[in-house]
Amino acid sequence: MRSSGSGKSGGRGNYRGAGNNRDQKQGPGRPRKPRPEERRYDVGPGATKDGPKSGRGKPKAAPKGGRGRTAPARSREYEARIEERNRERYAGKKQVKLPKTFPGAEQEGERLQKVLARAGYGSRRACEELIDQARVEVNGEIVLEQGRRVDQEKDEIKVDGLTVATQSYQFFALNKPAGVVSTMEDPEGRQCLGDYVTNRETRLFHVGRLDTETEGIILLTNHGELAHRLTHPRYGVRKTYLAHIVGPIPRDLGKRLKDGIQLEDGYARADHFRVVDQMGKNYLVEVSLHEGRKHIVRRMLAEAGFPVDKLVRTAFGPIALGDQKSGWLRRLTNTEVGMLMKEVDL
């Protein structure tokens, strides 16, 4: 029994010795195969120094061309010093690319396309196209670049040569019916111009007057300077009327009106006269003049021997009545406003 036990013991000893002999047979010149406990493992979240937390524990292959060593972890203080050094190194080299602009862009004001859009010339994109087409000028200079800033109180803006009303001005044309008084309010309770412009944001006033029985176009606005110039004799804004008279009329009636008719307050002259239509003894004539005196057309024709049965003003300067119905109020277009301002050098 003891001899068999000693034999098993000897067998175990021989097995260990055989393992040592294999290590020795590799020789000093050949690399020794690492044992499992010497192999390198990935170190990640949840891993331990003995190996990964899960998985089969395969060793991580060393990168090609390297020695198979992992970079040592750097402290936060070291990282902060590197970041600060890089910040100091590139602080002076960082350049900001400025947008394309023009000389004087630093001035205060609003962008030109925004002002034009608010004035009613379309969307901002449409207003930018107006600028690209060289149709906009500021203070007499055509704008060729986008981004121009303007001061609405000081700068004069024009589109196609017509001044733009950039402030909150309102301009209307009313086809005044007969029997309406040319005032915004009437203490006697008669129908007046104010009855057609209720619920407006600002107070409007009429440009000139029309006789109570005279129909036709009359302008309403809150632009005081424009209204003053349109009615001032210095600017001579032409007004056109259609008058119904009873003939027959002589051929020289137009010449007499152009040469001047003597009235109690001085001579009155017509700029233009023509016969529009005739039906028997009924004549429809057109008279244009820049006079602004009271009842001027009625008085001139009556003095010439042809009292007026019906009178309609069809145009005030460049603004025509057209097919606007009696009693209708319409807002003037930007082009019409610009034409009015050009008429009186605004």
Residue pairs with C-beta under 8 A, 6 or more apart in sequence:
23 32
26 32
39 59
40 59
40 60
40 62
40 68
40 70
41 47
41 51
41 52
41 57
41 59
41 60
42 52
42 60
43 49
43 70
44 52
46 53
46 54
47 53
51 57
62 68
99 147
100 145
100 147
101 145
101 147
102 145
102 147
102 148
105 147
105 148
105 149
107 149
107 151
108 149
108 151
109 149
109 150
109 151
109 152
109 155
110 149
110 150
110 152
111 147
111 148
111 149
112 127
112 131
112 136
112 138
112 143
112 147
112 148
112 149
112 150
112 157
113 124
113 127
113 128
113 131
113 146
114 124
114 127
115 150
115 152
115 157
115 164
115 166
116 122
116 127
116 130
116 136
116 157
116 159
116 164
117 123
117 124
117 126
117 127
118 166
119 164
119 165
119 166
119 334
120 334
121 127
121 130
121 159
121 164
121 334
128 146
130 136
130 159
131 143
131 144
131 145
131 146
131 148
132 146
134 142
134 143
134 144
135 159
135 160
136 142
136 143
136 157
136 158
136 159
137 143
137 157
137 158
137 161
138 148
138 150
138 155
138 156
138 157
138 158
139 155
139 156
140 156
150 157
152 166
152 167
156 163
157 163
157 164
157 166
158 164
158 338
159 334
159 338
160 338
161 338
161 342
162 334
162 335
162 337
162 338
162 339
162 341
162 342
163 337
163 338
163 341
163 342
163 346
164 334
164 338
165 171
165 223
165 334
165 337
165 338
165 341
168 202
169 221
169 222
169 223
169 226
169 337
170 200
170 201
170 202
170 204
170 220
170 221
170 222
170 331
171 219
171 220
171 221
171 223
171 331
171 332
171 336
171 337
171 340
172 197
172 204
172 219
172 220
172 221
172 329
172 330
172 331
172 332
173 217
173 218
173 219
173 220
173 316
173 319
173 321
173 324
173 329
173 330
173 332
174 193
174 196
174 197
174 217
174 218
174 219
174 220
174 328
174 329
175 215
175 216
175 217
175 321
175 324
175 325
175 326
175 327
175 328
176 182
176 193
176 210
176 214
176 215
176 216
176 217
176 218
177 215
177 326
177 327
178 212
178 213
178 214
178 215
179 191
179 212
179 213
180 191
180 192
180 193
180 195
180 212
181 190
181 191
181 192
181 193
181 212
182 192
182 193
182 206
182 208
182 209
182 210
182 211
182 212
182 218
183 192
183 193
183 194
183 206
184 192
184 193
184 194
184 197
184 204
184 205
184 206
185 192
185 194
186 192
186 194
193 206
193 218
193 220
196 327
196 329
197 204
197 220
197 329
202 222
203 222
204 220
204 221
204 222
205 220
205 221
205 222
205 227
206 218
206 219
206 220
207 218
207 219
207 220
207 221
207 226
207 227
207 230
207 231
207 316
208 218
208 219
208 230
208 231
208 292
208 316
209 218
209 294
210 216
210 218
210 313
211 294
211 295
211 298
211 311
213 311
214 311
214 312
214 313
215 310
215 311
215 312
215 313
215 326
216 241
216 311
216 312
216 313
216 314
216 321
217 313
217 314
217 315
217 316
217 319
217 320
217 321
217 324
218 313
218 316
219 227
219 230
219 316
219 319
219 332
219 340
220 329
221 227
225 346
226 340
226 341
226 344
226 346
229 235
229 344
229 345
229 346
230 237
230 316
230 317
230 340
230 343
230 344
231 237
231 292
232 344
233 290
233 292
235 343
235 344
235 345
236 290
237 290
237 316
237 317
237 343
237 344
238 271
238 288
238 289
238 290
238 315
238 317
239 288
239 289
239 290
239 292
239 313
239 315
239 316
239 317
240 272
240 286
240 287
240 288
240 313
240 314
240 315
241 286
241 287
241 288
241 297
241 311
241 312
241 313
241 314
242 276
242 284
242 285
242 286
242 311
242 312
242 314
243 284
243 285
243 286
243 287
243 297
243 301
243 308
243 310
243 311
243 312
244 282
244 283
244 284
244 308
244 309
244 310
244 311
245 283
245 285
245 301
245 306
245 307
245 308
245 309
246 281
246 282
246 283
246 306
246 307
246 309
247 278
247 281
247 282
247 283
247 306
248 281
249 275
249 283
249 285
249 306
253 273
253 304
253 306
254 270
254 273
254 274
256 304
257 269
257 270
257 273
257 287
257 300
257 301
257 304
258 269
258 270
258 271
258 272
258 273
259 269
260 267
260 268
260 269
261 267
261 268
261 269
261 300
261 303
261 304
262 303
263 299
263 300
263 303
265 293
268 289
268 291
268 293
268 296
268 299
268 300
269 289
269 291
270 287
270 288
270 289
270 300
271 288
271 289
271 290
272 286
272 287
272 288
272 289
273 285
273 286
273 287
273 288
274 285
274 286
275 283
275 284
275 285
275 286
276 284
276 285
276 286
277 283
277 284
278 284
286 314
287 297
287 300
287 301
289 296
289 297
297 308
297 311
298 307
298 308
298 311
301 307
301 308
302 308
312 321
313 321
314 320
314 321
315 321
317 339
317 340
317 343
318 336
318 339
318 340
318 343
319 332
319 336
319 339
319 340
324 330
332 340
